[in-house]
């Protein structure tokens, strides 16, 4: 998942937007949020705060890759079966937690 997709998803969690426009990826001043008309002032501020505090570091990249991998695998029937078994043991586990646990297995 790219920086742009990741940031778009994060902002959509707090504010209704159509999407984003990125001028120079290394210059946040060139990033523009395309707000939906229904976005409140508080939502717009929350969206801007995400951009202001956003850092595309190794941890964020890893989180993005895990989210992308999980989205690709969540409809695979075999993964769903084993996720159900995993969730029976860890009630609060997300599908991303399950995928991370698989990645952590040493073979």
LINRATA-V230956 format. One record per residue. N is the residue number from 1. PHI is phi as a letter, one per 40 degrees, with the letter a starting at -180 (999 if undefined). PSI is psi in degrees with one decimal (none if undefined). D_CENTER is the distance of its C-alpha to the mean C-alpha in Angstrom with 1 decimal. Layout:
n/phi/psi/d_center
N/PHI/PSI/D_CENTER
N/PHI/PSI/D_CENTER
This chain:
n/phi/psi/d_center
1/999/135.0/8.6
2/c/163.8/10.1
3/d/-45.8/9.8
4/c/-46.6/10.4
5/c/-43.3/7.9
6/c/-49.7/5.0
7/c/-39.7/7.3
8/d/-45.8/8.3
9/c/-42.7/5.5
10/c/-42.2/5.7
11/c/-37.6/9.4
12/c/-18.4/9.8
13/c/-25.9/9.2
14/b/-10.4/12.3
15/a/137.1/14.3
16/c/118.7/15.5
17/b/157.5/15.3
18/c/-34.2/16.4
19/i/-160.1/14.2
20/b/158.9/14.8
21/b/133.5/17.5
22/b/119.8/17.5
23/c/-83.4/21.0
24/b/119.7/21.0
25/c/-21.7/17.7
26/c/2.7/19.7
27/b/100.1/20.8
28/d/-23.6/18.6
29/c/-18.0/21.7
30/c/-0.2/21.3
31/c/131.7/17.9
32/b/130.1/18.6
33/c/130.1/16.7
34/c/91.6/18.3
35/c/144.3/18.7
36/c/156.3/20.0
37/c/-28.2/23.4
38/c/-7.3/22.4
39/c/127.4/20.2
40/c/168.4/22.2
41/c/-40.9/23.0
42/c/-40.3/21.1
43/c/-40.5/17.9
44/c/-40.4/18.6
45/c/-40.8/19.2
46/c/-39.8/16.0
47/c/-44.5/14.1
48/c/-34.8/16.5
49/c/-36.8/16.1
50/c/-45.0/12.4
51/c/-45.7/13.8
52/c/-35.7/16.8
53/c/0.5/15.2
54/c/132.8/12.5
55/b/123.2/13.4
56/c/79.8/12.2
57/b/-175.8/13.9
58/c/-38.9/14.1
59/c/-42.0/12.2
60/c/-39.8/9.0
61/c/-43.3/9.8
62/c/-43.2/10.4
63/c/-41.3/7.2
64/c/-44.2/5.7
65/c/-39.5/8.8
66/c/-42.0/8.8
67/c/-42.4/5.9
68/c/-46.3/7.9
69/c/-42.2/11.1
70/c/-42.1/10.6
71/c/-34.1/10.1
72/c/-29.4/13.2
73/b/-12.3/15.2
74/c/-24.6/14.8
75/c/0.9/17.8
76/c/124.4/19.9
77/c/-37.2/22.8
78/c/-42.3/23.6
79/c/-38.4/20.2
80/c/-41.0/20.3
81/c/-50.2/23.8
82/c/-28.2/23.0
83/c/-41.4/19.9
84/d/-44.2/22.4
85/c/-41.3/24.7
86/c/-44.2/22.2
87/c/-29.6/21.2
88/c/-31.9/25.0
89/c/-33.5/25.3
90/b/90.2/22.2
91/d/-36.9/21.9
92/c/6.1/18.7
93/c/138.5/16.8
94/c/169.0/13.5
95/c/-35.1/13.2
96/c/-38.3/10.8
97/d/-42.8/13.7
98/c/-47.6/16.1
99/c/-41.6/14.7
100/c/-40.6/14.6
101/c/-36.1/18.2
102/c/-40.3/19.2
103/c/-28.2/18.1
104/c/-8.7/20.1
105/c/127.7/23.3
106/c/127.1/26.0
107/b/none/28.3
